[in-house]
């Protein structure tokens, strides 16, 4: 993989890690892939837009995160599983000197996560369910009994700033969010996004889910920090706001 901006260079695996490393402290980064026309899926999943380089960046961002945040719809559509010690991400995390596992935090207004699903049952670092008071208390209790940690943040909907505070209180400050678009919009509208890591796939799709399908209250201004390239795929890194 080669870096185009800020300084041109060829990056090996160690260089790729350093290219995405953040200074200590709280940070919410949004990790998305999209076509130039704004599509984020092909046939309902993101894999059709991906590449080997995109999968390496995906693993790097997970390796550098304290917690992976994702909406329930995306987790269900993409077949999410926990980060395990013997996975590629687990081994990469261990090579950086941190725990081989990291929790997945699933945002679900109604706490809809399956308590018997692999994301809960197989997790080494307990899966976190971020929900709100409107979610059925019995459903929340079943998830907690199955081993998930349930965070109630907000009354009628998930309060994302409160959720990020609750994660930080648990030492989970560096947050990588992997979608979906509704969560991206909510986070931008709440003003809590620090960084957008957008892979731009060399494909035109049309007619699919979009990166943002409704207008924001105000445009989110981006500052370009970095551009990498491999096989026609661009890997951009923006500061937000």
Order of alpha helices (4+ residues) and beta strands (2+ residues): beta-beta-alpha-beta-alpha-beta-alpha-alpha-beta-alpha-beta-alpha-beta-alpha-beta-alpha-beta-beta-beta
